[in-house]
Amino acid sequence: ATALLKREQFEAAGGHYLQATKLAPERADAWSGLGFCFYKVENFPAALGALQEAAKRAEPMPGNLFLRAVVEDKLQLFEEAKVSYEAFLAAQPDLPDEVWKAEQRLKTIEKILEKK
């Protein structure tokens, strides 16, 4: 699955990650990989579900926190996205581009939530 992922063959990689989650459902890395593949093919509800499963099995890495926030954002789950972006930033990741994006999206989300 990882080799396919590196070649950007997301659908094929997703199939392998899905098989891995069936064979070893306790493996957070398989769920994370599946979530990323679903994200890349724009199946955001499935991506969120896979990332939630990964989080049940292991402490999310900063990249997973960011991806979850982006997916929630795309699904217009703004309150959840706000929490996820904040968790990502609290992890103090060494991902400057993603930190900047998270900070910008938080500003926008806060304005959206103020209007509600």
VEXGUDREN-889078 format. One record per atom (N, C-alpha, C, O): atom name; x, y, z. Coordinates in steps of 0.05 Angstrom, whole numbers, plus 5000, padded with zeros to 4 digits. Layout:
N
<node atom="CA" X="X" Y="Y" Z="Z"/>
...
% end
This chain:
116
<node atom="N" X="5016" Y="4976" Z="5000"/>
<node atom="CA" X="5000" Y="5000" Z="5000"/>
<node atom="C" X="5017" Y="5025" Z="5000"/>
<node atom="O" X="5012" Y="5044" Z="4986"/>
<node atom="N" X="5038" Y="5025" Z="5016"/>
<node atom="CA" X="5056" Y="5048" Z="5018"/>
<node atom="C" X="5069" Y="5054" Z="4991"/>
<node atom="O" X="5072" Y="5077" Z="4983"/>
<node atom="N" X="5078" Y="5033" Z="4977"/>
<node atom="CA" X="5091" Y="5037" Z="4951"/>
<node atom="C" X="5071" Y="5050" Z="4931"/>
<node atom="O" X="5078" Y="5067" Z="4916"/>
<node atom="N" X="5046" Y="5040" Z="4932"/>
<node atom="CA" X="5026" Y="5052" Z="4914"/>
<node atom="C" X="5020" Y="5081" Z="4922"/>
<node atom="O" X="5016" Y="5098" Z="4904"/>
<node atom="N" X="5020" Y="5086" Z="4947"/>
<node atom="CA" X="5015" Y="5113" Z="4957"/>
<node atom="C" X="5037" Y="5132" Z="4947"/>
<node atom="O" X="5031" Y="5154" Z="4939"/>
<node atom="N" X="5061" Y="5123" Z="4949"/>
<node atom="CA" X="5084" Y="5140" Z="4939"/>
<node atom="C" X="5082" Y="5145" Z="4910"/>
<node atom="O" X="5092" Y="5166" Z="4900"/>
<node atom="N" X="5070" Y="5127" Z="4895"/>
<node atom="CA" X="5066" Y="5131" Z="4866"/>
<node atom="C" X="5040" Y="5145" Z="4859"/>
<node atom="O" X="5032" Y="5147" Z="4836"/>
<node atom="N" X="5027" Y="5154" Z="4880"/>
<node atom="CA" X="5002" Y="5169" Z="4878"/>
<node atom="C" X="4980" Y="5153" Z="4865"/>
<node atom="O" X="4963" Y="5164" Z="4851"/>
<node atom="N" X="4980" Y="5127" Z="4869"/>
<node atom="CA" X="4958" Y="5110" Z="4860"/>
<node atom="C" X="4940" Y="5105" Z="4884"/>
<node atom="O" X="4940" Y="5084" Z="4897"/>
<node atom="N" X="4924" Y="5126" Z="4890"/>
<node atom="CA" X="4909" Y="5127" Z="4915"/>
<node atom="C" X="4887" Y="5106" Z="4917"/>
<node atom="O" X="4882" Y="5095" Z="4938"/>
<node atom="N" X="4873" Y="5101" Z="4895"/>
<node atom="CA" X="4851" Y="5082" Z="4896"/>
<node atom="C" X="4863" Y="5054" Z="4901"/>
<node atom="O" X="4852" Y="5039" Z="4917"/>
<node atom="N" X="4884" Y="5047" Z="4887"/>
<node atom="CA" X="4896" Y="5020" Z="4891"/>
<node atom="C" X="4908" Y="5018" Z="4919"/>
<node atom="O" X="4904" Y="4998" Z="4933"/>
<node atom="N" X="4921" Y="5039" Z="4929"/>
<node atom="CA" X="4932" Y="5039" Z="4956"/>
<node atom="C" X="4910" Y="5036" Z="4976"/>
<node atom="O" X="4912" Y="5022" Z="4996"/>
<node atom="N" X="4888" Y="5050" Z="4971"/>
<node atom="CA" X="4865" Y="5049" Z="4990"/>
<node atom="C" X="4854" Y="5021" Z="4992"/>
<node atom="O" X="4847" Y="5013" Z="5014"/>
<node atom="N" X="4854" Y="5006" Z="4970"/>
<node atom="CA" X="4845" Y="4978" Z="4971"/>
<node atom="C" X="4863" Y="4961" Z="4989"/>
<node atom="O" X="4853" Y="4944" Z="5004"/>
<node atom="N" X="4888" Y="4966" Z="4987"/>
<node atom="CA" X="4907" Y="4951" Z="5004"/>
<node atom="C" X="4905" Y="4959" Z="5034"/>
<node atom="O" X="4905" Y="4942" Z="5051"/>
<node atom="N" X="4901" Y="4985" Z="5038"/>
<node atom="CA" X="4898" Y="4994" Z="5066"/>
<node atom="C" X="4871" Y="4983" Z="5078"/>
<node atom="O" X="4870" Y="4975" Z="5101"/>
<node atom="N" X="4851" Y="4982" Z="5061"/>
<node atom="CA" X="4825" Y="4971" Z="5070"/>
<node atom="C" X="4829" Y="4942" Z="5078"/>
<node atom="O" X="4819" Y="4933" Z="5099"/>
<node atom="N" X="4843" Y="4927" Z="5061"/>
<node atom="CA" X="4848" Y="4899" Z="5068"/>
<node atom="C" X="4864" Y="4897" Z="5094"/>
<node atom="O" X="4859" Y="4879" Z="5110"/>
<node atom="N" X="4883" Y="4915" Z="5097"/>
<node atom="CA" X="4900" Y="4914" Z="5122"/>
<node atom="C" X="4882" Y="4920" Z="5147"/>
<node atom="O" X="4887" Y="4908" Z="5168"/>
<node atom="N" X="4862" Y="4937" Z="5144"/>
<node atom="CA" X="4845" Y="4943" Z="5167"/>
<node atom="C" X="4828" Y="4919" Z="5174"/>
<node atom="O" X="4820" Y="4915" Z="5197"/>
<node atom="N" X="4822" Y="4903" Z="5154"/>
<node atom="CA" X="4806" Y="4879" Z="5159"/>
<node atom="C" X="4823" Y="4857" Z="5171"/>
<node atom="O" X="4814" Y="4842" Z="5189"/>
<node atom="N" X="4848" Y="4854" Z="5162"/>
<node atom="CA" X="4866" Y="4834" Z="5173"/>
<node atom="C" X="4876" Y="4841" Z="5200"/>
<node atom="O" X="4880" Y="4823" Z="5217"/>
<node atom="N" X="4881" Y="4866" Z="5205"/>
<node atom="CA" X="4892" Y="4875" Z="5231"/>
<node atom="C" X="4879" Y="4901" Z="5239"/>
<node atom="O" X="4891" Y="4922" Z="5237"/>
<node atom="N" X="4854" Y="4899" Z="5248"/>
<node atom="CA" X="4838" Y="4924" Z="5254"/>
<node atom="C" X="4850" Y="4941" Z="5276"/>
<node atom="O" X="4842" Y="4964" Z="5279"/>
<node atom="N" X="4869" Y="4930" Z="5291"/>
<node atom="CA" X="4881" Y="4946" Z="5313"/>
<node atom="C" X="4903" Y="4964" Z="5303"/>
<node atom="O" X="4913" Y="4981" Z="5319"/>
<node atom="N" X="4911" Y="4962" Z="5278"/>
<node atom="CA" X="4933" Y="4978" Z="5268"/>
<node atom="C" X="4925" Y="5006" Z="5260"/>
<node atom="O" X="4911" Y="5010" Z="5239"/>
<node atom="N" X="4932" Y="5026" Z="5276"/>
<node atom="CA" X="4925" Y="5053" Z="5270"/>
<node atom="C" X="4937" Y="5063" Z="5244"/>
<node atom="O" X="4925" Y="5079" Z="5230"/>
<node atom="N" X="4961" Y="5054" Z="5237"/>
<node atom="CA" X="4974" Y="5063" Z="5213"/>
<node atom="C" X="4958" Y="5055" Z="5188"/>
<node atom="O" X="4958" Y="5070" Z="5168"/>
<node atom="N" X="4946" Y="5031" Z="5189"/>
<node atom="CA" X="4929" Y="5023" Z="5166"/>
<node atom="C" X="4905" Y="5041" Z="5163"/>
<node atom="O" X="4897" Y="5049" Z="5141"/>
<node atom="N" X="4893" Y="5048" Z="5186"/>
<node atom="CA" X="4869" Y="5066" Z="5185"/>
<node atom="C" X="4878" Y="5094" Z="5176"/>
<node atom="O" X="4863" Y="5106" Z="5161"/>
<node atom="N" X="4901" Y="5103" Z="5184"/>
<node atom="CA" X="4911" Y="5129" Z="5176"/>
<node atom="C" X="4916" Y="5130" Z="5146"/>
<node atom="O" X="4908" Y="5148" Z="5132"/>
<node atom="N" X="4929" Y="5109" Z="5136"/>
<node atom="CA" X="4934" Y="5107" Z="5107"/>
<node atom="C" X="4908" Y="5106" Z="5091"/>
<node atom="O" X="4906" Y="5119" Z="5070"/>
<node atom="N" X="4889" Y="5091" Z="5101"/>
<node atom="CA" X="4862" Y="5090" Z="5088"/>
<node atom="C" X="4849" Y="5117" Z="5088"/>
<node atom="O" X="4838" Y="5125" Z="5068"/>
<node atom="N" X="4851" Y="5131" Z="5110"/>
<node atom="CA" X="4839" Y="5158" Z="5112"/>
<node atom="C" X="4852" Y="5177" Z="5092"/>
<node atom="O" X="4838" Y="5193" Z="5079"/>
<node atom="N" X="4878" Y="5176" Z="5089"/>
<node atom="CA" X="4892" Y="5193" Z="5070"/>
<node atom="C" X="4884" Y="5186" Z="5042"/>
<node atom="O" X="4879" Y="5204" Z="5025"/>
<node atom="N" X="4882" Y="5161" Z="5036"/>
<node atom="CA" X="4873" Y="5153" Z="5008"/>
<node atom="C" X="4845" Y="5163" Z="5003"/>
<node atom="O" X="4840" Y="5173" Z="4981"/>
<node atom="N" X="4827" Y="5159" Z="5022"/>
<node atom="CA" X="4800" Y="5169" Z="5018"/>
<node atom="C" X="4800" Y="5200" Z="5013"/>
<node atom="O" X="4785" Y="5210" Z="4997"/>
<node atom="N" X="4817" Y="5214" Z="5029"/>
<node atom="CA" X="4819" Y="5243" Z="5025"/>
<node atom="C" X="4828" Y="5250" Z="4997"/>
<node atom="O" X="4817" Y="5268" Z="4984"/>
<node atom="N" X="4848" Y="5236" Z="4987"/>
<node atom="CA" X="4859" Y="5242" Z="4961"/>
<node atom="C" X="4840" Y="5237" Z="4938"/>
<node atom="O" X="4841" Y="5249" Z="4917"/>
<node atom="N" X="4821" Y="5218" Z="4942"/>
<node atom="CA" X="4800" Y="5213" Z="4921"/>
<node atom="C" X="4774" Y="5228" Z="4928"/>
<node atom="O" X="4753" Y="5224" Z="4916"/>
<node atom="N" X="4776" Y="5247" Z="4947"/>
<node atom="CA" X="4755" Y="5265" Z="4955"/>
<node atom="C" X="4730" Y="5251" Z="4966"/>
<node atom="O" X="4708" Y="5260" Z="4963"/>
<node atom="N" X="4734" Y="5228" Z="4980"/>
<node atom="CA" X="4713" Y="5215" Z="4994"/>
<node atom="C" X="4716" Y="5223" Z="5023"/>
<node atom="O" X="4726" Y="5208" Z="5040"/>
<node atom="N" X="4707" Y="5248" Z="5029"/>
<node atom="CA" X="4712" Y="5260" Z="5055"/>
<node atom="C" X="4698" Y="5246" Z="5078"/>
<node atom="O" X="4710" Y="5244" Z="5100"/>
<node atom="N" X="4673" Y="5237" Z="5075"/>
<node atom="CA" X="4660" Y="5223" Z="5097"/>
<node atom="C" X="4676" Y="5197" Z="5105"/>
<node atom="O" X="4679" Y="5191" Z="5128"/>
<node atom="N" X="4684" Y="5182" Z="5085"/>
<node atom="CA" X="4700" Y="5158" Z="5090"/>
<node atom="C" X="4727" Y="5165" Z="5102"/>
<node atom="O" X="4737" Y="5150" Z="5120"/>
<node atom="N" X="4739" Y="5186" Z="5093"/>
<node atom="CA" X="4765" Y="5195" Z="5104"/>
<node atom="C" X="4762" Y="5201" Z="5134"/>
<node atom="O" X="4779" Y="5193" Z="5150"/>
<node atom="N" X="4741" Y="5215" Z="5141"/>
<node atom="CA" X="4737" Y="5223" Z="5169"/>
<node atom="C" X="4732" Y="5197" Z="5185"/>
<node atom="O" X="4743" Y="5195" Z="5207"/>
<node atom="N" X="4717" Y="5179" Z="5175"/>
<node atom="CA" X="4712" Y="5154" Z="5190"/>
<node atom="C" X="4738" Y="5139" Z="5195"/>
<node atom="O" X="4742" Y="5129" Z="5217"/>
<node atom="N" X="4754" Y="5137" Z="5175"/>
<node atom="CA" X="4780" Y="5122" Z="5178"/>
<node atom="C" X="4798" Y="5136" Z="5197"/>
<node atom="O" X="4811" Y="5123" Z="5214"/>
<node atom="N" X="4799" Y="5163" Z="5196"/>
<node atom="CA" X="4816" Y="5178" Z="5215"/>
<node atom="C" X="4806" Y="5175" Z="5244"/>
<node atom="O" X="4822" Y="5175" Z="5262"/>
<node atom="N" X="4780" Y="5174" Z="5247"/>
<node atom="CA" X="4768" Y="5170" Z="5274"/>
<node atom="C" X="4776" Y="5142" Z="5284"/>
<node atom="O" X="4782" Y="5139" Z="5308"/>
<node atom="N" X="4776" Y="5122" Z="5267"/>
<node atom="CA" X="4784" Y="5095" Z="5275"/>
<node atom="C" X="4814" Y="5095" Z="5283"/>
<node atom="O" X="4821" Y="5082" Z="5302"/>
<node atom="N" X="4830" Y="5109" Z="5268"/>
<node atom="CA" X="4859" Y="5110" Z="5274"/>
<node atom="C" X="4863" Y="5123" Z="5302"/>
<node atom="O" X="4879" Y="5114" Z="5318"/>
<node atom="N" X="4847" Y="5144" Z="5307"/>
<node atom="CA" X="4850" Y="5158" Z="5333"/>
<node atom="C" X="4841" Y="5141" Z="5357"/>
<node atom="O" X="4850" Y="5145" Z="5379"/>
<node atom="N" X="4824" Y="5122" Z="5352"/>
<node atom="CA" X="4815" Y="5103" Z="5373"/>
<node atom="C" X="4838" Y="5084" Z="5381"/>
<node atom="O" X="4838" Y="5073" Z="5403"/>
<node atom="N" X="4856" Y="5080" Z="5363"/>
<node atom="CA" X="4877" Y="5060" Z="5366"/>
<node atom="C" X="4904" Y="5071" Z="5374"/>
<node atom="O" X="4920" Y="5056" Z="5385"/>
<node atom="N" X="4909" Y="5096" Z="5369"/>
<node atom="CA" X="4935" Y="5108" Z="5376"/>
<node atom="C" X="4931" Y="5139" Z="5378"/>
<node atom="O" X="4913" Y="5150" Z="5365"/>
<node atom="N" X="4949" Y="5151" Z="5393"/>
<node atom="CA" X="4949" Y="5180" Z="5395"/>
<node atom="C" X="4955" Y="5191" Z="5367"/>
<node atom="O" X="4975" Y="5184" Z="5355"/>
<node atom="N" X="4938" Y="5209" Z="5357"/>
<node atom="CA" X="4942" Y="5220" Z="5330"/>
<node atom="C" X="4968" Y="5236" Z="5328"/>
<node atom="O" X="4974" Y="5252" Z="5345"/>
<node atom="N" X="4981" Y="5231" Z="5306"/>
<node atom="CA" X="5005" Y="5247" Z="5299"/>
<node atom="C" X="4996" Y="5274" Z="5289"/>
<node atom="O" X="4973" Y="5276" Z="5280"/>
<node atom="N" X="5013" Y="5294" Z="5289"/>
<node atom="CA" X="5004" Y="5321" Z="5280"/>
<node atom="C" X="4993" Y="5320" Z="5251"/>
<node atom="O" X="4973" Y="5334" Z="5246"/>
<node atom="N" X="5005" Y="5305" Z="5234"/>
<node atom="CA" X="4995" Y="5303" Z="5206"/>
<node atom="C" X="4966" Y="5293" Z="5205"/>
<node atom="O" X="4950" Y="5302" Z="5189"/>
<node atom="N" X="4960" Y="5273" Z="5222"/>
<node atom="CA" X="4933" Y="5263" Z="5223"/>
<node atom="C" X="4913" Y="5284" Z="5234"/>
<node atom="O" X="4891" Y="5286" Z="5225"/>
<node atom="N" X="4922" Y="5299" Z="5254"/>
<node atom="CA" X="4905" Y="5320" Z="5265"/>
<node atom="C" X="4899" Y="5341" Z="5244"/>
<node atom="O" X="4876" Y="5350" Z="5242"/>
<node atom="N" X="4919" Y="5348" Z="5229"/>
<node atom="CA" X="4915" Y="5368" Z="5208"/>
<node atom="C" X="4896" Y="5357" Z="5186"/>
<node atom="O" X="4878" Y="5370" Z="5178"/>
<node atom="N" X="4901" Y="5332" Z="5178"/>
<node atom="CA" X="4884" Y="5320" Z="5157"/>
<node atom="C" X="4855" Y="5318" Z="5167"/>
<node atom="O" X="4837" Y="5324" Z="5152"/>
<node atom="N" X="4852" Y="5310" Z="5192"/>
<node atom="CA" X="4824" Y="5309" Z="5203"/>
<node atom="C" X="4811" Y="5336" Z="5202"/>
<node atom="O" X="4788" Y="5338" Z="5195"/>
<node atom="N" X="4826" Y="5357" Z="5210"/>
<node atom="CA" X="4815" Y="5384" Z="5210"/>
<node atom="C" X="4807" Y="5392" Z="5181"/>
<node atom="O" X="4785" Y="5404" Z="5177"/>
<node atom="N" X="4824" Y="5386" Z="5162"/>
<node atom="CA" X="4818" Y="5393" Z="5134"/>
<node atom="C" X="4793" Y="5379" Z="5125"/>
<node atom="O" X="4775" Y="5391" Z="5111"/>
<node atom="N" X="4791" Y="5353" Z="5131"/>
<node atom="CA" X="4768" Y="5337" Z="5123"/>
<node atom="C" X="4742" Y="5348" Z="5136"/>
<node atom="O" X="4722" Y="5352" Z="5122"/>
<node atom="N" X="4743" Y="5354" Z="5162"/>
<node atom="CA" X="4720" Y="5365" Z="5175"/>
<node atom="C" X="4713" Y="5392" Z="5163"/>
<node atom="O" X="4689" Y="5399" Z="5160"/>
<node atom="N" X="4733" Y="5408" Z="5156"/>
<node atom="CA" X="4729" Y="5434" Z="5144"/>
<node atom="C" X="4714" Y="5430" Z="5117"/>
<node atom="O" X="4695" Y="5444" Z="5111"/>
<node atom="N" X="4723" Y="5411" Z="5101"/>
<node atom="CA" X="4711" Y="5406" Z="5075"/>
<node atom="C" X="4682" Y="5397" Z="5077"/>
<node atom="O" X="4666" Y="5402" Z="5060"/>
<node atom="N" X="4677" Y="5382" Z="5099"/>
<node atom="CA" X="4649" Y="5373" Z="5104"/>
<node atom="C" X="4632" Y="5394" Z="5118"/>
<node atom="O" X="4609" Y="5389" Z="5126"/>
<node atom="N" X="4644" Y="5418" Z="5122"/>
<node atom="CA" X="4631" Y="5440" Z="5135"/>
<node atom="C" X="4623" Y="5434" Z="5164"/>
<node atom="O" X="4602" Y="5444" Z="5173"/>
<node atom="N" X="4638" Y="5418" Z="5177"/>
<node atom="CA" X="4635" Y="5412" Z="5205"/>
<node atom="C" X="4654" Y="5431" Z="5220"/>
<node atom="O" X="4674" Y="5424" Z="5231"/>
<node atom="N" X="4645" Y="5456" Z="5220"/>
<node atom="CA" X="4664" Y="5478" Z="5228"/>
<node atom="C" X="4671" Y="5477" Z="5257"/>
<node atom="O" X="4694" Y="5482" Z="5264"/>
<node atom="N" X="4653" Y="5470" Z="5275"/>
<node atom="CA" X="4660" Y="5468" Z="5303"/>
<node atom="C" X="4680" Y="5446" Z="5308"/>
<node atom="O" X="4699" Y="5449" Z="5323"/>
<node atom="N" X="4676" Y="5423" Z="5295"/>
<node atom="CA" X="4695" Y="5401" Z="5297"/>
<node atom="C" X="4722" Y="5408" Z="5285"/>
<node atom="O" X="4743" Y="5402" Z="5296"/>
<node atom="N" X="4721" Y="5421" Z="5262"/>
<node atom="CA" X="4746" Y="5429" Z="5249"/>
<node atom="C" X="4762" Y="5449" Z="5266"/>
<node atom="O" X="4786" Y="5447" Z="5268"/>
<node atom="N" X="4748" Y="5467" Z="5279"/>
<node atom="CA" X="4761" Y="5486" Z="5297"/>
<node atom="C" X="4776" Y="5471" Z="5319"/>
<node atom="O" X="4799" Y="5477" Z="5325"/>
<node atom="N" X="4763" Y="5452" Z="5331"/>
<node atom="CA" X="4775" Y="5436" Z="5353"/>
<node atom="C" X="4800" Y="5421" Z="5342"/>
<node atom="O" X="4821" Y="5420" Z="5355"/>
<node atom="N" X="4797" Y="5409" Z="5318"/>
<node atom="CA" X="4819" Y="5394" Z="5306"/>
<node atom="C" X="4842" Y="5412" Z="5298"/>
<node atom="O" X="4866" Y="5405" Z="5303"/>
<node atom="N" X="4837" Y="5435" Z="5286"/>
<node atom="CA" X="4858" Y="5454" Z="5280"/>
<node atom="C" X="4873" Y="5463" Z="5305"/>
<node atom="O" X="4897" Y="5464" Z="5306"/>
<node atom="N" X="4858" Y="5468" Z="5326"/>
<node atom="CA" X="4870" Y="5477" Z="5352"/>
<node atom="C" X="4887" Y="5454" Z="5363"/>
<node atom="O" X="4908" Y="5460" Z="5374"/>
<node atom="N" X="4878" Y="5429" Z="5362"/>
<node atom="CA" X="4893" Y="5407" Z="5372"/>
<node atom="C" X="4919" Y="5404" Z="5356"/>
<node atom="O" X="4940" Y="5398" Z="5367"/>
<node atom="N" X="4917" Y="5408" Z="5330"/>
<node atom="CA" X="4941" Y="5407" Z="5312"/>
<node atom="C" X="4961" Y="5428" Z="5321"/>
<node atom="O" X="4985" Y="5422" Z="5324"/>
<node atom="N" X="4952" Y="5452" Z="5324"/>
<node atom="CA" X="4970" Y="5474" Z="5332"/>
<node atom="C" X="4982" Y="5469" Z="5360"/>
<node atom="O" X="5005" Y="5476" Z="5365"/>
<node atom="N" X="4966" Y="5458" Z="5378"/>
<node atom="CA" X="4975" Y="5453" Z="5406"/>
<node atom="C" X="4997" Y="5432" Z="5406"/>
<node atom="O" X="5014" Y="5431" Z="5424"/>
<node atom="N" X="4998" Y="5415" Z="5386"/>
<node atom="CA" X="5018" Y="5394" Z="5384"/>
<node atom="C" X="5045" Y="5406" Z="5376"/>
<node atom="O" X="5066" Y="5392" Z="5376"/>
<node atom="N" X="5046" Y="5431" Z="5369"/>
<node atom="CA" X="5070" Y="5446" Z="5361"/>
<node atom="C" X="5086" Y="5430" Z="5339"/>
<node atom="O" X="5109" Y="5424" Z="5343"/>
<node atom="N" X="5072" Y="5425" Z="5317"/>
<node atom="CA" X="5085" Y="5409" Z="5296"/>
<node atom="C" X="5107" Y="5425" Z="5282"/>
<node atom="O" X="5106" Y="5449" Z="5280"/>
<node atom="N" X="5126" Y="5411" Z="5271"/>
<node atom="CA" X="5147" Y="5423" Z="5255"/>
<node atom="C" X="5138" Y="5421" Z="5225"/>
<node atom="O" X="5152" Y="5410" Z="5208"/>
<node atom="N" X="5115" Y="5433" Z="5220"/>
<node atom="CA" X="5103" Y="5433" Z="5193"/>
<node atom="C" X="5095" Y="5462" Z="5187"/>
<node atom="O" X="5071" Y="5468" Z="5189"/>
<node atom="N" X="5113" Y="5480" Z="5180"/>
<node atom="CA" X="5107" Y="5508" Z="5178"/>
<node atom="C" X="5085" Y="5515" Z="5158"/>
<node atom="O" X="5068" Y="5532" Z="5164"/>
<node atom="N" X="5083" Y="5501" Z="5136"/>
<node atom="CA" X="5062" Y="5507" Z="5116"/>
<node atom="C" X="5035" Y="5500" Z="5127"/>
<node atom="O" X="5016" Y="5515" Z="5124"/>
<node atom="N" X="5033" Y="5477" Z="5141"/>
<node atom="CA" X="5008" Y="5468" Z="5152"/>
<node atom="C" X="4999" Y="5486" Z="5176"/>
<node atom="O" X="4976" Y="5491" Z="5180"/>
<node atom="N" X="5019" Y="5494" Z="5191"/>
<node atom="CA" X="5013" Y="5512" Z="5214"/>
<node atom="C" X="5001" Y="5538" Z="5203"/>
<node atom="O" X="4981" Y="5547" Z="5214"/>
<node atom="N" X="5013" Y="5549" Z="5183"/>
<node atom="CA" X="5002" Y="5574" Z="5171"/>
<node atom="C" X="4974" Y="5570" Z="5160"/>
<node atom="O" X="4956" Y="5586" Z="5166"/>
<node atom="N" X="4969" Y="5547" Z="5146"/>
<node atom="CA" X="4943" Y="5541" Z="5135"/>
<node atom="C" X="4923" Y="5538" Z="5158"/>
<node atom="O" X="4900" Y="5548" Z="5156"/>
<node atom="N" X="4930" Y="5524" Z="5179"/>
<node atom="CA" X="4912" Y="5520" Z="5202"/>
<node atom="C" X="4905" Y="5547" Z="5215"/>
<node atom="O" X="4882" Y="5552" Z="5222"/>
<node atom="N" X="4925" Y="5564" Z="5218"/>
<node atom="CA" X="4920" Y="5590" Z="5230"/>
<node atom="C" X="4900" Y="5607" Z="5213"/>
<node atom="O" X="4882" Y="5620" Z="5224"/>
<node atom="N" X="4904" Y="5606" Z="5187"/>
<node atom="CA" X="4887" Y="5621" Z="5169"/>
<node atom="C" X="4858" Y="5610" Z="5169"/>
<node atom="O" X="4839" Y="5625" Z="5170"/>
<node atom="N" X="4856" Y="5583" Z="5168"/>
<node atom="CA" X="4829" Y="5571" Z="5168"/>
<node atom="C" X="4815" Y="5576" Z="5195"/>
<node atom="O" X="4791" Y="5580" Z="5195"/>
<node atom="N" X="4830" Y="5576" Z="5217"/>
<node atom="CA" X="4817" Y="5582" Z="5243"/>
<node atom="C" X="4805" Y="5610" Z="5243"/>
<node atom="O" X="4783" Y="5614" Z="5254"/>
<node atom="N" X="4819" Y="5629" Z="5231"/>
<node atom="CA" X="4808" Y="5656" Z="5230"/>
<node atom="C" X="4781" Y="5656" Z="5214"/>
<node atom="O" X="4762" Y="5669" Z="5223"/>
<node atom="N" X="4781" Y="5642" Z="5192"/>
<node atom="CA" X="4757" Y="5641" Z="5175"/>
<node atom="C" X="4735" Y="5626" Z="5190"/>
<node atom="O" X="4712" Y="5635" Z="5190"/>
<node atom="N" X="4741" Y="5604" Z="5202"/>
<node atom="CA" X="4721" Y="5588" Z="5216"/>
<node atom="C" X="4709" Y="5603" Z="5239"/>
<node atom="O" X="4685" Y="5602" Z="5244"/>
<node atom="N" X="4725" Y="5618" Z="5254"/>
<node atom="CA" X="4715" Y="5634" Z="5276"/>
<node atom="C" X="4695" Y="5655" Z="5265"/>
<node atom="O" X="4675" Y="5660" Z="5279"/>
<node atom="N" X="4700" Y="5667" Z="5242"/>
<node atom="CA" X="4681" Y="5686" Z="5231"/>
<node atom="C" X="4655" Y="5672" Z="5223"/>
<node atom="O" X="4633" Y="5682" Z="5227"/>
<node atom="N" X="4658" Y="5648" Z="5211"/>
<node atom="CA" X="4634" Y="5632" Z="5203"/>
<node atom="C" X="4617" Y="5625" Z="5228"/>
<node atom="O" X="4593" Y="5628" Z="5227"/>
<node atom="N" X="4630" Y="5617" Z="5249"/>
<node atom="CA" X="4616" Y="5609" Z="5273"/>
<node atom="C" X="4603" Y="5633" Z="5287"/>
<node atom="O" X="4583" Y="5630" Z="5300"/>
<node atom="N" X="4616" Y="5656" Z="5285"/>
<node atom="CA" X="4604" Y="5680" Z="5297"/>
<node atom="C" X="4578" Y="5687" Z="5284"/>
<node atom="O" X="4560" Y="5698" Z="5297"/>
<node atom="N" X="4575" Y="5682" Z="5258"/>
<node atom="CA" X="4551" Y="5688" Z="5243"/>
<node atom="C" X="4527" Y="5670" Z="5250"/>
<node atom="O" X="4504" Y="5677" Z="5246"/>
<node atom="N" X="4533" Y="5647" Z="5261"/>
<node atom="CA" X="4512" Y="5627" Z="5268"/>
<node atom="C" X="4497" Y="5635" Z="5292"/>
<node atom="O" X="4478" Y="5621" Z="5300"/>
% end
